[in-house]
């Protein structure tokens, strides 16, 4: 949840309209920011509900992983664009946040992989018992 909150602190303050680039790039970047910010807001609500439950499904973790990957990609892209057309300090902040999102996505992936491996093992055990 921290990373999504941090995203909401950093990204809305970007001065994309002040970038030294063409209007189409600025417009596309603003549209992408709006779509990503909407996805982050939706994911915050979903994660909040998940945090109130003790057991998470593999589907829920897969959804969180997918959103984290998407946000990480957005932050990386926007960091590069900001460095090229805007403020280097803002670009560094975006890059750092993107790296944290990527690390968190990997941790979710690792937990998801363990969960799926355990489920497959239990399923194989049940199938073996059923064949006897």
KOLPATI-796127 format. One record per atom (N, C-alpha, C, O): residue number from 0; residue in one letter; atom name; x, y, z. Coordinates in steps of 0.02 Angstrom, whole numbers, plus 50000, padded with zeros to 5 digits. Example, Ala and Ser with C-alpha at 12.3 -4.5 7.8 and 13.67 -1.06 7.14 Angstrom:
2
+-----+----+----+-------+-------+-------+
|   i | aa | at |     u |     v |     w |
+-----+----+----+-------+-------+-------+
|   0 |  A |  N | 50660 | 49716 | 50390 |
|   0 |  A | CA | 50615 | 49775 | 50390 |
|   0 |  A |  C | 50660 | 49835 | 50390 |
|   0 |  A |  O | 50712 | 49834 | 50423 |
|   1 |  S |  N | 50642 | 49888 | 50354 |
|   1 |  S | CA | 50684 | 49947 | 50357 |
|   1 |  S |  C | 50645 | 50002 | 50394 |
|   1 |  S |  O | 50670 | 50057 | 50402 |
+-----+----+----+-------+-------+-------+
//
This chain:
132
+-----+----+----+-------+-------+-------+
|   i | aa | at |     u |     v |     w |
+-----+----+----+-------+-------+-------+
|   0 |  X |  N | 50041 | 49941 | 50000 |
|   0 |  X | CA | 50000 | 50000 | 50000 |
|   0 |  X |  C | 50044 | 50063 | 50000 |
|   0 |  X |  O | 50027 | 50114 | 49970 |
|   1 |  X |  N | 50101 | 50058 | 50035 |
|   1 |  X | CA | 50147 | 50115 | 50038 |
|   1 |  X |  C | 50166 | 50140 | 49969 |
|   1 |  X |  O | 50167 | 50200 | 49956 |
|   2 |  X |  N | 50183 | 50093 | 49924 |
|   2 |  X | CA | 50205 | 50113 | 49857 |
|   2 |  X |  C | 50151 | 50148 | 49818 |
|   2 |  X |  O | 50164 | 50196 | 49781 |
|   3 |  X |  N | 50089 | 50125 | 49826 |
|   3 |  X | CA | 50034 | 50159 | 49791 |
|   3 |  X |  C | 50023 | 50228 | 49820 |
|   3 |  X |  O | 50010 | 50276 | 49783 |
|   4 |  X |  N | 50028 | 50235 | 49886 |
|   4 |  X | CA | 50022 | 50301 | 49917 |
|   4 |  X |  C | 50079 | 50347 | 49894 |
|   4 |  X |  O | 50068 | 50406 | 49880 |
|   5 |  X |  N | 50138 | 50319 | 49891 |
|   5 |  X | CA | 50196 | 50358 | 49869 |
|   5 |  X |  C | 50188 | 50380 | 49796 |
|   5 |  X |  O | 50205 | 50437 | 49778 |
|   6 |  X |  N | 50161 | 50336 | 49755 |
|   6 |  X | CA | 50146 | 50352 | 49685 |
|   6 |  X |  C | 50101 | 50414 | 49684 |
|   6 |  X |  O | 50113 | 50461 | 49646 |
|   7 |  X |  N | 50049 | 50413 | 49725 |
|   7 |  X | CA | 50001 | 50469 | 49726 |
|   7 |  X |  C | 50032 | 50533 | 49752 |
|   7 |  X |  O | 50006 | 50587 | 49738 |
|   8 |  X |  N | 50085 | 50529 | 49789 |
|   8 |  X | CA | 50120 | 50589 | 49812 |
|   8 |  X |  C | 50165 | 50618 | 49758 |
|   8 |  X |  O | 50171 | 50679 | 49752 |
|   9 |  X |  N | 50196 | 50574 | 49719 |
|   9 |  X | CA | 50248 | 50596 | 49673 |
|   9 |  X |  C | 50220 | 50613 | 49604 |
|   9 |  X |  O | 50234 | 50667 | 49577 |
|  10 |  X |  N | 50181 | 50569 | 49576 |
|  10 |  X | CA | 50162 | 50574 | 49505 |
|  10 |  X |  C | 50116 | 50633 | 49489 |
|  10 |  X |  O | 50127 | 50667 | 49439 |
|  11 |  X |  N | 50064 | 50647 | 49529 |
|  11 |  X | CA | 50020 | 50703 | 49510 |
|  11 |  X |  C | 50055 | 50770 | 49507 |
|  11 |  X |  O | 50032 | 50815 | 49472 |
|  12 |  X |  N | 50111 | 50778 | 49542 |
|  12 |  X | CA | 50147 | 50841 | 49542 |
|  12 |  X |  C | 50194 | 50851 | 49483 |
|  12 |  X |  O | 50226 | 50903 | 49477 |
|  13 |  X |  N | 50200 | 50801 | 49440 |
|  13 |  X | CA | 50244 | 50808 | 49382 |
|  13 |  X |  C | 50220 | 50863 | 49336 |
|  13 |  X |  O | 50160 | 50870 | 49323 |
|  14 |  X |  N | 50266 | 50903 | 49314 |
|  14 |  X | CA | 50250 | 50958 | 49269 |
|  14 |  X |  C | 50259 | 50936 | 49196 |
|  14 |  X |  O | 50304 | 50961 | 49161 |
|  15 |  X |  N | 50218 | 50890 | 49175 |
|  15 |  X | CA | 50223 | 50864 | 49106 |
|  15 |  X |  C | 50212 | 50920 | 49055 |
|  15 |  X |  O | 50245 | 50922 | 49003 |
|  16 |  X |  N | 50166 | 50966 | 49070 |
|  16 |  X | CA | 50152 | 51021 | 49024 |
|  16 |  X |  C | 50212 | 51067 | 49015 |
|  16 |  X |  O | 50216 | 51105 | 48967 |
|  17 |  X |  N | 50260 | 51065 | 49062 |
|  17 |  X | CA | 50319 | 51106 | 49058 |
|  17 |  X |  C | 50378 | 51071 | 49023 |
|  17 |  X |  O | 50432 | 51100 | 49016 |
|  18 |  X |  N | 50367 | 51009 | 49002 |
|  18 |  X | CA | 50421 | 50973 | 48967 |
|  18 |  X |  C | 50440 | 51008 | 48903 |
|  18 |  X |  O | 50397 | 51038 | 48869 |
|  19 |  X |  N | 50503 | 51004 | 48885 |
|  19 |  X | CA | 50529 | 51033 | 48824 |
|  19 |  X |  C | 50522 | 50982 | 48768 |
|  19 |  X |  O | 50571 | 50953 | 48745 |
|  20 |  X |  N | 50459 | 50972 | 48745 |
|  20 |  X | CA | 50445 | 50924 | 48692 |
|  20 |  X |  C | 50381 | 50947 | 48656 |
|  20 |  X |  O | 50350 | 50997 | 48675 |
|  21 |  X |  N | 50361 | 50910 | 48606 |
|  21 |  X | CA | 50302 | 50929 | 48567 |
|  21 |  X |  C | 50238 | 50917 | 48606 |
|  21 |  X |  O | 50236 | 50879 | 48655 |
|  22 |  X |  N | 50186 | 50951 | 48584 |
|  22 |  X | CA | 50121 | 50948 | 48619 |
|  22 |  X |  C | 50091 | 50878 | 48619 |
|  22 |  X |  O | 50059 | 50858 | 48668 |
|  23 |  X |  N | 50102 | 50840 | 48566 |
|  23 |  X | CA | 50074 | 50772 | 48562 |
|  23 |  X |  C | 50106 | 50727 | 48616 |
|  23 |  X |  O | 50070 | 50689 | 48648 |
|  24 |  X |  N | 50170 | 50732 | 48626 |
|  24 |  X | CA | 50204 | 50693 | 48678 |
|  24 |  X |  C | 50178 | 50712 | 48747 |
|  24 |  X |  O | 50165 | 50668 | 48788 |
|  25 |  X |  N | 50170 | 50777 | 48758 |
|  25 |  X | CA | 50144 | 50799 | 48823 |
|  25 |  X |  C | 50073 | 50774 | 48833 |
|  25 |  X |  O | 50056 | 50751 | 48888 |
|  26 |  X |  N | 50031 | 50779 | 48782 |
|  26 |  X | CA | 49961 | 50756 | 48787 |
|  26 |  X |  C | 49959 | 50680 | 48800 |
|  26 |  X |  O | 49922 | 50658 | 48844 |
|  27 |  X |  N | 49998 | 50642 | 48763 |
|  27 |  X | CA | 50000 | 50569 | 48773 |
|  27 |  X |  C | 50025 | 50551 | 48843 |
|  27 |  X |  O | 49999 | 50505 | 48874 |
|  28 |  X |  N | 50074 | 50587 | 48867 |
|  28 |  X | CA | 50101 | 50574 | 48934 |
|  28 |  X |  C | 50050 | 50591 | 48988 |
|  28 |  X |  O | 50044 | 50554 | 49037 |
|  29 |  X |  N | 50013 | 50645 | 48979 |
|  29 |  X | CA | 49960 | 50662 | 49027 |
|  29 |  X |  C | 49905 | 50609 | 49026 |
|  29 |  X |  O | 49878 | 50592 | 49079 |
|  30 |  X |  N | 49887 | 50584 | 48967 |
|  30 |  X | CA | 49835 | 50532 | 48962 |
|  30 |  X |  C | 49858 | 50468 | 48996 |
|  30 |  X |  O | 49820 | 50436 | 49032 |
|  31 |  X |  N | 49921 | 50449 | 48984 |
|  31 |  X | CA | 49948 | 50389 | 49015 |
|  31 |  X |  C | 49951 | 50396 | 49091 |
|  31 |  X |  O | 49936 | 50349 | 49127 |
|  32 |  X |  N | 49970 | 50455 | 49114 |
|  32 |  X | CA | 49970 | 50468 | 49187 |
|  32 |  X |  C | 49901 | 50460 | 49216 |
|  32 |  X |  O | 49892 | 50430 | 49269 |
|  33 |  X |  N | 49850 | 50487 | 49182 |
|  33 |  X | CA | 49781 | 50483 | 49207 |
|  33 |  X |  C | 49758 | 50410 | 49211 |
|  33 |  X |  O | 49727 | 50389 | 49260 |
|  34 |  X |  N | 49773 | 50371 | 49159 |
|  34 |  X | CA | 49752 | 50300 | 49158 |
|  34 |  X |  C | 49789 | 50261 | 49212 |
|  34 |  X |  O | 49758 | 50219 | 49246 |
|  35 |  X |  N | 49853 | 50273 | 49220 |
|  35 |  X | CA | 49891 | 50237 | 49270 |
|  35 |  X |  C | 49869 | 50257 | 49340 |
|  35 |  X |  O | 49864 | 50215 | 49384 |
|  36 |  X |  N | 49855 | 50320 | 49350 |
|  36 |  X | CA | 49832 | 50343 | 49416 |
|  36 |  X |  C | 49765 | 50313 | 49433 |
|  36 |  X |  O | 49752 | 50296 | 49491 |
|  37 |  X |  N | 49721 | 50306 | 49384 |
|  37 |  X | CA | 49657 | 50273 | 49396 |
|  37 |  X |  C | 49667 | 50200 | 49416 |
|  37 |  X |  O | 49634 | 50176 | 49461 |
|  38 |  X |  N | 49712 | 50166 | 49382 |
|  38 |  X | CA | 49726 | 50096 | 49398 |
|  38 |  X |  C | 49756 | 50090 | 49469 |
|  38 |  X |  O | 49739 | 50043 | 49505 |
|  39 |  X |  N | 49799 | 50137 | 49488 |
|  39 |  X | CA | 49828 | 50136 | 49555 |
|  39 |  X |  C | 49773 | 50146 | 49607 |
|  39 |  X |  O | 49773 | 50111 | 49658 |
|  40 |  X |  N | 49727 | 50191 | 49595 |
|  40 |  X | CA | 49673 | 50203 | 49643 |
|  40 |  X |  C | 49630 | 50140 | 49651 |
|  40 |  X |  O | 49611 | 50122 | 49707 |
|  41 |  X |  N | 49614 | 50107 | 49596 |
|  41 |  X | CA | 49575 | 50045 | 49600 |
|  41 |  X |  C | 49613 | 49991 | 49637 |
|  41 |  X |  O | 49585 | 49954 | 49677 |
|  42 |  X |  N | 49678 | 49986 | 49624 |
|  42 |  X | CA | 49718 | 49935 | 49656 |
|  42 |  X |  C | 49725 | 49948 | 49731 |
|  42 |  X |  O | 49727 | 49902 | 49771 |
|  43 |  X |  N | 49729 | 50011 | 49750 |
|  43 |  X | CA | 49731 | 50029 | 49821 |
|  43 |  X |  C | 49670 | 50003 | 49857 |
|  43 |  X |  O | 49674 | 49976 | 49912 |
|  44 |  X |  N | 49612 | 50011 | 49826 |
|  44 |  X | CA | 49550 | 49986 | 49857 |
|  44 |  X |  C | 49552 | 49910 | 49863 |
|  44 |  X |  O | 49533 | 49882 | 49915 |
|  45 |  X |  N | 49575 | 49876 | 49811 |
|  45 |  X | CA | 49578 | 49803 | 49812 |
|  45 |  X |  C | 49628 | 49778 | 49865 |
|  45 |  X |  O | 49613 | 49732 | 49902 |
|  46 |  X |  N | 49686 | 49809 | 49868 |
|  46 |  X | CA | 49737 | 49789 | 49917 |
|  46 |  X |  C | 49712 | 49802 | 49987 |
|  46 |  X |  O | 49725 | 49763 | 50033 |
|  47 |  X |  N | 49676 | 49856 | 49997 |
|  47 |  X | CA | 49648 | 49871 | 50063 |
|  47 |  X |  C | 49601 | 49815 | 50086 |
|  47 |  X |  O | 49603 | 49795 | 50144 |
|  48 |  X |  N | 49559 | 49792 | 50041 |
|  48 |  X | CA | 49514 | 49736 | 50058 |
|  48 |  X |  C | 49555 | 49673 | 50072 |
|  48 |  X |  O | 49540 | 49636 | 50119 |
|  49 |  X |  N | 49605 | 49661 | 50030 |
|  49 |  X | CA | 49648 | 49601 | 50040 |
|  49 |  X |  C | 49683 | 49603 | 50107 |
|  49 |  X |  O | 49689 | 49551 | 50140 |
|  50 |  X |  N | 49705 | 49661 | 50129 |
|  50 |  X | CA | 49742 | 49666 | 50192 |
|  50 |  X |  C | 49697 | 49650 | 50252 |
|  50 |  X |  O | 49722 | 49632 | 50305 |
|  51 |  X |  N | 49632 | 49656 | 50243 |
|  51 |  X | CA | 49586 | 49639 | 50297 |
|  51 |  X |  C | 49572 | 49564 | 50300 |
|  51 |  X |  O | 49544 | 49540 | 50349 |
|  52 |  X |  N | 49592 | 49528 | 50248 |
|  52 |  X | CA | 49585 | 49455 | 50248 |
|  52 |  X |  C | 49652 | 49423 | 50263 |
|  52 |  X |  O | 49704 | 49449 | 50245 |
|  53 |  X |  N | 49649 | 49366 | 50295 |
|  53 |  X | CA | 49712 | 49331 | 50312 |
|  53 |  X |  C | 49736 | 49287 | 50255 |
|  53 |  X |  O | 49796 | 49277 | 50246 |
|  54 |  X |  N | 49689 | 49261 | 50215 |
|  54 |  X | CA | 49708 | 49216 | 50161 |
|  54 |  X |  C | 49695 | 49250 | 50094 |
|  54 |  X |  O | 49641 | 49277 | 50081 |
|  55 |  X |  N | 49746 | 49250 | 50052 |
|  55 |  X | CA | 49741 | 49279 | 49986 |
|  55 |  X |  C | 49742 | 49224 | 49934 |
|  55 |  X |  O | 49778 | 49175 | 49941 |
|  56 |  X |  N | 49702 | 49232 | 49883 |
|  56 |  X | CA | 49702 | 49182 | 49830 |
|  56 |  X |  C | 49760 | 49197 | 49782 |
|  56 |  X |  O | 49786 | 49253 | 49779 |
|  57 |  X |  N | 49778 | 49146 | 49745 |
|  57 |  X | CA | 49831 | 49157 | 49695 |
|  57 |  X |  C | 49808 | 49206 | 49642 |
|  57 |  X |  O | 49848 | 49244 | 49615 |
|  58 |  X |  N | 49743 | 49206 | 49627 |
|  58 |  X | CA | 49716 | 49254 | 49579 |
|  58 |  X |  C | 49723 | 49326 | 49603 |
|  58 |  X |  O | 49740 | 49370 | 49564 |
|  59 |  X |  N | 49711 | 49337 | 49667 |
|  59 |  X | CA | 49719 | 49404 | 49695 |
|  59 |  X |  C | 49792 | 49427 | 49691 |
|  59 |  X |  O | 49807 | 49484 | 49672 |
|  60 |  X |  N | 49838 | 49382 | 49709 |
|  60 |  X | CA | 49909 | 49399 | 49706 |
|  60 |  X |  C | 49931 | 49411 | 49634 |
|  60 |  X |  O | 49972 | 49455 | 49621 |
|  61 |  X |  N | 49904 | 49373 | 49587 |
|  61 |  X | CA | 49921 | 49382 | 49517 |
|  61 |  X |  C | 49898 | 49451 | 49493 |
|  61 |  X |  O | 49933 | 49485 | 49456 |
|  62 |  X |  N | 49838 | 49472 | 49515 |
|  62 |  X | CA | 49813 | 49539 | 49497 |
|  62 |  X |  C | 49857 | 49594 | 49525 |
|  62 |  X |  O | 49873 | 49642 | 49490 |
|  63 |  X |  N | 49878 | 49587 | 49588 |
|  63 |  X | CA | 49922 | 49636 | 49619 |
|  63 |  X |  C | 49989 | 49638 | 49581 |
|  63 |  X |  O | 50015 | 49691 | 49567 |
|  64 |  X |  N | 50015 | 49579 | 49566 |
|  64 |  X | CA | 50078 | 49575 | 49530 |
|  64 |  X |  C | 50073 | 49612 | 49463 |
|  64 |  X |  O | 50116 | 49651 | 49445 |
|  65 |  X |  N | 50019 | 49598 | 49426 |
|  65 |  X | CA | 50010 | 49629 | 49360 |
|  65 |  X |  C | 50006 | 49705 | 49366 |
|  65 |  X |  O | 50035 | 49741 | 49325 |
|  66 |  X |  N | 49972 | 49731 | 49416 |
|  66 |  X | CA | 49967 | 49803 | 49426 |
|  66 |  X |  C | 50035 | 49833 | 49445 |
|  66 |  X |  O | 50054 | 49886 | 49421 |
|  67 |  X |  N | 50072 | 49798 | 49487 |
|  67 |  X | CA | 50138 | 49822 | 49506 |
|  67 |  X |  C | 50184 | 49825 | 49446 |
|  67 |  X |  O | 50221 | 49874 | 49437 |
|  68 |  X |  N | 50182 | 49775 | 49404 |
|  68 |  X | CA | 50223 | 49775 | 49344 |
|  68 |  X |  C | 50204 | 49834 | 49299 |
|  68 |  X |  O | 50247 | 49868 | 49272 |
|  69 |  X |  N | 50139 | 49844 | 49291 |
|  69 |  X | CA | 50116 | 49900 | 49250 |
|  69 |  X |  C | 50138 | 49968 | 49277 |
|  69 |  X |  O | 50160 | 50011 | 49239 |
|  70 |  X |  N | 50132 | 49977 | 49342 |
|  70 |  X | CA | 50153 | 50040 | 49374 |
|  70 |  X |  C | 50228 | 50048 | 49368 |
|  70 |  X |  O | 50253 | 50103 | 49354 |
|  71 |  X |  N | 50266 | 49994 | 49377 |
|  71 |  X | CA | 50338 | 49997 | 49370 |
|  71 |  X |  C | 50359 | 50017 | 49300 |
|  71 |  X |  O | 50404 | 50058 | 49291 |
|  72 |  X |  N | 50325 | 49989 | 49250 |
|  72 |  X | CA | 50340 | 50007 | 49180 |
|  72 |  X |  C | 50324 | 50080 | 49168 |
|  72 |  X |  O | 50363 | 50115 | 49135 |
|  73 |  X |  N | 50267 | 50104 | 49194 |
|  73 |  X | CA | 50249 | 50174 | 49185 |
|  73 |  X |  C | 50301 | 50219 | 49217 |
|  73 |  X |  O | 50323 | 50268 | 49186 |
|  74 |  X |  N | 50322 | 50203 | 49278 |
|  74 |  X | CA | 50371 | 50245 | 49313 |
|  74 |  X |  C | 50438 | 50246 | 49276 |
|  74 |  X |  O | 50470 | 50299 | 49271 |
|  75 |  X |  N | 50459 | 50189 | 49250 |
|  75 |  X | CA | 50521 | 50187 | 49212 |
|  75 |  X |  C | 50516 | 50230 | 49149 |
|  75 |  X |  O | 50561 | 50270 | 49135 |
|  76 |  X |  N | 50462 | 50222 | 49112 |
|  76 |  X | CA | 50452 | 50261 | 49051 |
|  76 |  X |  C | 50449 | 50336 | 49067 |
|  76 |  X |  O | 50481 | 50377 | 49034 |
|  77 |  X |  N | 50411 | 50353 | 49118 |
|  77 |  X | CA | 50402 | 50424 | 49135 |
|  77 |  X |  C | 50466 | 50453 | 49163 |
|  77 |  X |  O | 50481 | 50512 | 49151 |
|  78 |  X |  N | 50504 | 50413 | 49198 |
|  78 |  X | CA | 50569 | 50436 | 49223 |
|  78 |  X |  C | 50615 | 50454 | 49164 |
|  78 |  X |  O | 50647 | 50506 | 49164 |
|  79 |  X |  N | 50616 | 50411 | 49114 |
|  79 |  X | CA | 50657 | 50424 | 49055 |
|  79 |  X |  C | 50634 | 50487 | 49018 |
|  79 |  X |  O | 50675 | 50529 | 48998 |
|  80 |  X |  N | 50568 | 50494 | 49010 |
|  80 |  X | CA | 50540 | 50553 | 48977 |
|  80 |  X |  C | 50555 | 50616 | 49017 |
|  80 |  X |  O | 50572 | 50668 | 48988 |
|  81 |  X |  N | 50549 | 50612 | 49083 |
|  81 |  X | CA | 50560 | 50670 | 49125 |
|  81 |  X |  C | 50634 | 50690 | 49123 |
|  81 |  X |  O | 50650 | 50749 | 49121 |
|  82 |  X |  N | 50678 | 50640 | 49122 |
|  82 |  X | CA | 50750 | 50656 | 49117 |
|  82 |  X |  C | 50766 | 50690 | 49051 |
|  82 |  X |  O | 50805 | 50737 | 49048 |
|  83 |  X |  N | 50735 | 50665 | 48998 |
|  83 |  X | CA | 50749 | 50692 | 48931 |
|  83 |  X |  C | 50718 | 50761 | 48920 |
|  83 |  X |  O | 50748 | 50804 | 48888 |
|  84 |  X |  N | 50657 | 50771 | 48946 |
|  84 |  X | CA | 50620 | 50833 | 48929 |
|  84 |  X |  C | 50606 | 50878 | 48989 |
|  84 |  X |  O | 50582 | 50934 | 48980 |
|  85 |  X |  N | 50621 | 50855 | 49049 |
|  85 |  X | CA | 50601 | 50894 | 49107 |
|  85 |  X |  C | 50656 | 50901 | 49159 |
|  85 |  X |  O | 50712 | 50922 | 49143 |
|  86 |  X |  N | 50640 | 50884 | 49220 |
|  86 |  X | CA | 50682 | 50896 | 49277 |
|  86 |  X |  C | 50719 | 50831 | 49298 |
|  86 |  X |  O | 50687 | 50780 | 49309 |
|  87 |  X |  N | 50784 | 50834 | 49303 |
|  87 |  X | CA | 50824 | 50775 | 49320 |
|  87 |  X |  C | 50810 | 50750 | 49391 |
|  87 |  X |  O | 50812 | 50690 | 49403 |
|  88 |  X |  N | 50796 | 50796 | 49437 |
|  88 |  X | CA | 50780 | 50777 | 49506 |
|  88 |  X |  C | 50715 | 50737 | 49508 |
|  88 |  X |  O | 50711 | 50685 | 49541 |
|  89 |  X |  N | 50664 | 50760 | 49473 |
|  89 |  X | CA | 50601 | 50723 | 49469 |
|  89 |  X |  C | 50612 | 50655 | 49436 |
|  89 |  X |  O | 50582 | 50605 | 49457 |
|  90 |  X |  N | 50654 | 50653 | 49385 |
|  90 |  X | CA | 50668 | 50590 | 49350 |
|  90 |  X |  C | 50700 | 50540 | 49398 |
|  90 |  X |  O | 50683 | 50481 | 49397 |
|  91 |  X |  N | 50746 | 50563 | 49439 |
|  91 |  X | CA | 50779 | 50519 | 49487 |
|  91 |  X |  C | 50729 | 50493 | 49539 |
|  91 |  X |  O | 50731 | 50434 | 49557 |
|  92 |  X |  N | 50684 | 50536 | 49561 |
|  92 |  X | CA | 50634 | 50515 | 49610 |
|  92 |  X |  C | 50587 | 50462 | 49580 |
|  92 |  X |  O | 50570 | 50413 | 49612 |
|  93 |  X |  N | 50567 | 50473 | 49518 |
|  93 |  X | CA | 50525 | 50423 | 49483 |
|  93 |  X |  C | 50562 | 50357 | 49474 |
|  93 |  X |  O | 50534 | 50304 | 49484 |
|  94 |  X |  N | 50626 | 50362 | 49456 |
|  94 |  X | CA | 50666 | 50301 | 49446 |
|  94 |  X |  C | 50672 | 50262 | 49511 |
|  94 |  X |  O | 50665 | 50201 | 49511 |
|  95 |  X |  N | 50686 | 50296 | 49566 |
|  95 |  X | CA | 50691 | 50263 | 49631 |
|  95 |  X |  C | 50626 | 50229 | 49651 |
|  95 |  X |  O | 50625 | 50172 | 49674 |
|  96 |  X |  N | 50571 | 50264 | 49641 |
|  96 |  X | CA | 50506 | 50235 | 49657 |
|  96 |  X |  C | 50492 | 50175 | 49612 |
|  96 |  X |  O | 50466 | 50124 | 49635 |
|  97 |  X |  N | 50509 | 50181 | 49548 |
|  97 |  X | CA | 50499 | 50126 | 49502 |
|  97 |  X |  C | 50539 | 50064 | 49522 |
|  97 |  X |  O | 50516 | 50008 | 49516 |
|  98 |  X |  N | 50601 | 50075 | 49546 |
|  98 |  X | CA | 50642 | 50020 | 49569 |
|  98 |  X |  C | 50610 | 49985 | 49629 |
|  98 |  X |  O | 50611 | 49924 | 49634 |
|  99 |  X |  N | 50582 | 50024 | 49675 |
|  99 |  X | CA | 50549 | 49995 | 49734 |
|  99 |  X |  C | 50487 | 49955 | 49712 |
|  99 |  X |  O | 50474 | 49901 | 49739 |
| 100 |  X |  N | 50450 | 49981 | 49664 |
| 100 |  X | CA | 50392 | 49945 | 49639 |
| 100 |  X |  C | 50414 | 49880 | 49607 |
| 100 |  X |  O | 50382 | 49828 | 49617 |
| 101 |  X |  N | 50468 | 49881 | 49568 |
| 101 |  X | CA | 50493 | 49821 | 49535 |
| 101 |  X |  C | 50513 | 49768 | 49587 |
| 101 |  X |  O | 50498 | 49709 | 49578 |
| 102 |  X |  N | 50548 | 49788 | 49639 |
| 102 |  X | CA | 50569 | 49741 | 49692 |
| 102 |  X |  C | 50507 | 49711 | 49726 |
| 102 |  X |  O | 50505 | 49651 | 49739 |
| 103 |  X |  N | 50458 | 49752 | 49740 |
| 103 |  X | CA | 50397 | 49728 | 49771 |
| 103 |  X |  C | 50360 | 49680 | 49725 |
| 103 |  X |  O | 50334 | 49628 | 49748 |
| 104 |  X |  N | 50358 | 49695 | 49661 |
| 104 |  X | CA | 50326 | 49650 | 49612 |
| 104 |  X |  C | 50361 | 49583 | 49613 |
| 104 |  X |  O | 50329 | 49531 | 49610 |
| 105 |  X |  N | 50428 | 49583 | 49616 |
| 105 |  X | CA | 50465 | 49520 | 49618 |
| 105 |  X |  C | 50448 | 49481 | 49681 |
| 105 |  X |  O | 50441 | 49420 | 49678 |
| 106 |  X |  N | 50441 | 49515 | 49738 |
| 106 |  X | CA | 50423 | 49480 | 49800 |
| 106 |  X |  C | 50353 | 49450 | 49796 |
| 106 |  X |  O | 50342 | 49394 | 49819 |
| 107 |  X |  N | 50307 | 49486 | 49766 |
| 107 |  X | CA | 50239 | 49458 | 49757 |
| 107 |  X |  C | 50243 | 49398 | 49711 |
| 107 |  X |  O | 50211 | 49347 | 49724 |
| 108 |  X |  N | 50282 | 49404 | 49657 |
| 108 |  X | CA | 50290 | 49348 | 49610 |
| 108 |  X |  C | 50318 | 49287 | 49647 |
| 108 |  X |  O | 50294 | 49231 | 49637 |
| 109 |  X |  N | 50370 | 49297 | 49687 |
| 109 |  X | CA | 50401 | 49241 | 49723 |
| 109 |  X |  C | 50350 | 49207 | 49770 |
| 109 |  X |  O | 50348 | 49146 | 49773 |
| 110 |  X |  N | 50311 | 49247 | 49805 |
| 110 |  X | CA | 50260 | 49218 | 49849 |
| 110 |  X |  C | 50206 | 49182 | 49809 |
| 110 |  X |  O | 50182 | 49129 | 49830 |
| 111 |  X |  N | 50188 | 49211 | 49754 |
| 111 |  X | CA | 50138 | 49179 | 49710 |
| 111 |  X |  C | 50164 | 49113 | 49684 |
| 111 |  X |  O | 50128 | 49064 | 49682 |
| 112 |  X |  N | 50227 | 49112 | 49665 |
| 112 |  X | CA | 50257 | 49050 | 49639 |
| 112 |  X |  C | 50258 | 48995 | 49692 |
| 112 |  X |  O | 50243 | 48938 | 49677 |
| 113 |  X |  N | 50275 | 49013 | 49754 |
| 113 |  X | CA | 50274 | 48965 | 49809 |
| 113 |  X |  C | 50203 | 48939 | 49820 |
| 113 |  X |  O | 50192 | 48879 | 49828 |
| 114 |  X |  N | 50155 | 48985 | 49820 |
| 114 |  X | CA | 50085 | 48966 | 49830 |
| 114 |  X |  C | 50062 | 48917 | 49776 |
| 114 |  X |  O | 50030 | 48866 | 49792 |
| 115 |  X |  N | 50078 | 48931 | 49714 |
| 115 |  X | CA | 50057 | 48888 | 49659 |
| 115 |  X |  C | 50091 | 48820 | 49663 |
| 115 |  X |  O | 50060 | 48768 | 49649 |
| 116 |  X |  N | 50155 | 48819 | 49681 |
| 116 |  X | CA | 50191 | 48756 | 49689 |
| 116 |  X |  C | 50160 | 48713 | 49743 |
| 116 |  X |  O | 50152 | 48653 | 49735 |
| 117 |  X |  N | 50141 | 48744 | 49799 |
| 117 |  X | CA | 50109 | 48707 | 49853 |
| 117 |  X |  C | 50041 | 48681 | 49831 |
| 117 |  X |  O | 50022 | 48624 | 49848 |
| 118 |  X |  N | 50003 | 48721 | 49795 |
| 118 |  X | CA | 49938 | 48699 | 49770 |
| 118 |  X |  C | 49945 | 48640 | 49722 |
| 118 |  X |  O | 49907 | 48592 | 49725 |
| 119 |  X |  N | 49995 | 48644 | 49678 |
| 119 |  X | CA | 50006 | 48589 | 49631 |
| 119 |  X |  C | 50025 | 48525 | 49668 |
| 119 |  X |  O | 50004 | 48471 | 49649 |
| 120 |  X |  N | 50065 | 48532 | 49720 |
| 120 |  X | CA | 50086 | 48474 | 49759 |
| 120 |  X |  C | 50026 | 48442 | 49794 |
| 120 |  X |  O | 50019 | 48381 | 49795 |
| 121 |  X |  N | 49984 | 48483 | 49824 |
| 121 |  X | CA | 49924 | 48457 | 49857 |
| 121 |  X |  C | 49877 | 48424 | 49807 |
| 121 |  X |  O | 49848 | 48372 | 49822 |
| 122 |  X |  N | 49870 | 48454 | 49749 |
| 122 |  X | CA | 49827 | 48425 | 49697 |
| 122 |  X |  C | 49855 | 48358 | 49674 |
| 122 |  X |  O | 49817 | 48310 | 49665 |
| 123 |  X |  N | 49920 | 48354 | 49664 |
| 123 |  X | CA | 49950 | 48291 | 49643 |
| 123 |  X |  C | 49941 | 48238 | 49697 |
| 123 |  X |  O | 49929 | 48179 | 49681 |
| 124 |  X |  N | 49947 | 48258 | 49759 |
| 124 |  X | CA | 49936 | 48211 | 49815 |
| 124 |  X |  C | 49864 | 48185 | 49816 |
| 124 |  X |  O | 49852 | 48126 | 49827 |
| 125 |  X |  N | 49817 | 48229 | 49806 |
| 125 |  X | CA | 49746 | 48209 | 49804 |
| 125 |  X |  C | 49733 | 48163 | 49745 |
| 125 |  X |  O | 49697 | 48113 | 49752 |
| 126 |  X |  N | 49762 | 48178 | 49688 |
| 126 |  X | CA | 49753 | 48135 | 49629 |
| 126 |  X |  C | 49783 | 48066 | 49641 |
| 126 |  X |  O | 49754 | 48015 | 49621 |
| 127 |  X |  N | 49841 | 48064 | 49674 |
| 127 |  X | CA | 49873 | 47999 | 49688 |
| 127 |  X |  C | 49830 | 47958 | 49736 |
| 127 |  X |  O | 49824 | 47898 | 49728 |
| 128 |  X |  N | 49801 | 47990 | 49786 |
| 128 |  X | CA | 49757 | 47955 | 49833 |
| 128 |  X |  C | 49694 | 47930 | 49799 |
| 128 |  X |  O | 49669 | 47876 | 49815 |
| 129 |  X |  N | 49669 | 47969 | 49752 |
| 129 |  X | CA | 49608 | 47950 | 49716 |
| 129 |  X |  C | 49618 | 47891 | 49670 |
| 129 |  X |  O | 49570 | 47856 | 49656 |
| 130 |  X |  N | 49678 | 47880 | 49647 |
| 130 |  X | CA | 49693 | 47825 | 49601 |
| 130 |  X |  C | 49703 | 47759 | 49637 |
| 130 |  X |  O | 49703 | 47706 | 49606 |
| 131 |  X |  N | 49711 | 47762 | 49703 |
| 131 |  X | CA | 49723 | 47700 | 49741 |
| 131 |  X |  C | 49660 | 47663 | 49753 |
| 131 |  X |  O | 49660 | 47610 | 49785 |
+-----+----+----+-------+-------+-------+
//
